[in-house]
């Protein structure tokens, strides 16, 4: 009977030692702060919250929402190899009178937003903790600026409805 119990006992002890070693020897999380000018030197740097463009305004009834029909699929490339795919679903907050104009020019807007996402992926925006609120605020600000350049004040906000990254092994 001891011969049958000995392998099970050794396995349980081995698992316990492995878990303990993993717990005590795990590396400390790295904290490396990168400013926007280090990532993209040509990007505008905002020193206070008052200088940032308006991202989210007050809730009013005279706004309409237009969800972009298809998800954006952005490949993340590192050292020439695709490491992951990022899927993003967006919605636009717009004036009701501008819904038709925005809908008619959707391909132009999608192209501009996709270019923003490619640029963001190329500077490492989707690496690491990409859902950090400060990182998403930068992405939303870029979305907002490009939509404002196309539609002016007809677009009052860009909403990120879904964002996910699927790593490719």
N, C-alpha and C positions, 0 to 999 in steps of 0.2 A: 504494500500500500504506500509506503514511503517513496518507492521508486516512481509511482504515478503522481504523487504530490510534489515531488522535488522540481520537475520542469515547470509546473504551474507557479510554484513559489518563486523560482528564479525569474520567470517572465514578469511577474507582478513587481518584484523588487527592481528589475531592470527598467520597467516603465516608470516607476516612482522616481528612480535616480535620474532618468532622462528628463522627466517633467521638472524636477527640482533644478537640474543643471540649466535647462532652458530658461527657467524663471530667473535664476540668479545671474546668468551670464548674458542675458539679452542686452543689446547695445542701447545706449541712451538715445532718445530721439534727437535728431539734429535740428537745430533752429538756426536757419540762415535767412536773414532778412535782405531782400533785394528791393532797391527803390526803382521806381518807374524809369528814371533816367538811366540807370544801369542796364535795364532790360531793353529799352528803346530810347536812345538819346534824343531823337527828334520829337518824341511825344511831349505834349504840354505837361508841365508839372503844376499841380494845384496845391497851394499852401494852406488854404483854409476851405472849410465847407461852403462858404459863401461864394467862392469863385467857381465851384463846380457847376456844370450845367444842370438844370432841373431834370431829375430822373423820375421821381414819383411825386405827383401833385396831390391835391385834395380830391376826395371822391365826390363827384358831382353826377347829376343825372343827364347832363348834356354831353356825355361822352359815349362812344361806341367802341366795341372791341372786335378786332378782326384777327382770328387765329390763322396763321399761315398753314396751309393745308398739309404740306409734306414736311417731314423732319429734315433737318440739315444733317448731313453725314460728313464729318471732317476727319480725314486720316491724320494721325500723329506720327511723324517720321523722325527717327533718331538715328544718326549715323547711316543714312541711306536705307534703313529698313523701317517698314511700317510696324510700330509697336502697339498701337491701339486705334480704335475708332471712337469718336465722340459723337453722340446723337443729341441734337438740340431741337426743341420745339418752342417756337416764339409766337407771341400775339402782339398786336399793335393797339395802342389806345389812341383813338382818333376822334375828330369831330364827326358827327353824323353826316354833315354836308359833304365831307371829304371821302366817305366810304367808296363811292364809285370811282373817284380819281385814283385812290390808293389801289383798288382792285384792278383797274385798268393798267396800272404801271407796276404790278406785282413782279413780273420777271426782272425788271430793272432793279427793284429793291432787293429781291432775292440774290441777284448777282452781287450787289454791293455788300450785303450782309455776309454772304459766303466768302467774299474776299477778306472782310474783317476777321472772320473765323480762321481762315488760312493764315493770315498774318499773325494772329494771336497764337495759333498752334506753333508757328515757326519760331516764335520767341520763347517758347516753353510755357505758355499760359495754361495748357492742359496737363502739365506734368505735376506730379505730387498732389497736394491737397487742393485740387482745382475748384472745389466748391466752397472754398473759404470766401466769406462775404466780401472782403476787400478785393479779392481777385475777380469775383463776379461783378462787383460794382464797376471795375475798369472795363470789363467786357460789355456790360450794359451801356456804359457811357459811350464806348465806341459805336455800338449799335445805334444809340440815340443820335449821335453826331452825324452818322452817315444817313440815317433816315431824315434828319432835319435838312441835310444838304439836298436831298431829293424833293421832299414835300414841304419844307418850311415848317410853319407852326401848325400845320394840319395834324402832325404826329405829336402827341404830348407825352408818350411813354412807350417803352419797349418792355414787354414782360417775358421773362424766361419761364416757360411753363414746365418744361422737363429738360434735364441735362443728365447724361449718363456717359460713362467711359467704359468701353469693353476692351480689355487688354488682350492682345493676340500673342499666344505663346509659340 
